[in-house]
Structures are given as C-alpha cells and as structure tokens.
C-alpha cells in the first residue's frame, strides 16, 4: 500500500507517485539507491519506478544499511552517492560491489557537485558512470537505463558531466561552447531550442553544429547523435 506523501520535484520535473502498483512482470533490472538526502533519494526512486524496465528494490541512506539489505534483497546495479556522510567511503564500497570475485554488481555514481578528481577516482574504482544530480529528469532516467541495461560496456566509463567542464578541451578538440552544444545535441534538441537555451542566434548555433559535425567526422545530426550516444558509453572525454 502506498502512503500519502507530497509531490516531489527532480531535475525540473514533477514526480507523481501512482496509487496503483506498477506492473513489474517486464522489469529487466533490479536497482538499489544509496544516498543520504531523503528528498532526493525518494524522488529519484519514484522517477525510476515509472520505467517498465526497472525495479527499485530498495533505497538506503548509509552504506551499513546497504550492506544489511543486500543479502536479503540482491540487485543488479546500485546508484551510489559519492558525497555520503562522515566515515562513509563510497569509493571503497564501489570497489567491493564490482569485485569480479563477488556478484559483479554494476555501480553508477551520482553527485551534487562536479569534481574531476572524483570522476577519475570513480572510474578507477570500477563504476560504470558519473551522473550529476541536477541532470534533467528525462536525461537521468535515460542514463541510468543505458548504463544499467547495457551488456557490452566492456569496462567503459560514461561521464555525463561532459559539457560542464570549464576548460575547452575534449578528445575531439571541441571548445567550451561546442561542448555545450554537444550536451544539448545528446538530448535531441533542435538548433532553435539550443539557441534559446544558450541565448544566441540560430545562425550561431548552426555554425557551432557544423563545427561539431566536422570535428566528429560525421555528415549529419543523426550520425552525430548516434556517435555521441556511443561516446557517452565509452567515455566521451579522454582527458
């Protein structure tokens, strides 16, 4: 039975909790969430529970709570907050979870702040990807599904903070502005929508898009979006 709780907001999207139990017969992956901010944790859970491919088995606020529930309720993947409270080592927990000698659980780290060193540490610990907590709701869901359901990652790391970095560099030599355009292209935005988001003219966006296509060595937006999706899985920036 669902208890009465207030509507929550996540990534600019209102998250409503259905009073009807979702059909879990088609669920492909069991997911756990570890985050010490209850409002965000519950909002994220309700957002993901609307997806037919995902069952959120549990959500916990500490690593000790996670360890206790794992034996009774194993999962395929864990969303792990990098910024848990004092004496909580998220990276050590990530290494334990992805240990091939154990269950080989997938870990996707989430964080409220962007720290390049933390991204590198998460990659080295064996996490599949890094998701900023302020990702738009649709993009957060798409990223979780892509990483959790993908069977051919082959050790790649997806940094979904790409485009937020302050330095104009990438494996393709994209400038800071071009990285911003790339971030919006990955979300399927039109040139007009990108212009509105960035506060520039459509003509300027057209020029940026053409430069991105040239540097990615593709002919059109469809090819660019397909390549950007692939690059997100293997680590778009090698910096």
URFENFEN-V816435 format. One record per run of one state. SS is the DSSP state (H for helix, E for strand, C for the rest). FROM is the first residue (numbers start at 0). LEN is the number of residues. If there is no record, write none. Layout:
SS:FROM:LEN, SS:FROM:LEN
//
This chain:
C:0:7, E:7:3, C:10:2, E:12:3, C:15:13, E:28:6, C:34:3, H:37:11, C:48:5, E:53:7, C:60:2, H:62:10, C:72:4, E:76:5, C:81:8, H:89:8, C:97:8, E:105:6, C:111:4, H:115:10, C:125:3, E:128:4, C:132:4, H:136:13, C:149:8, E:157:2, C:159:16, H:175:11, C:186:4, H:190:8, C:198:3, H:201:15, C:216:4, H:220:14, C:234:5
//
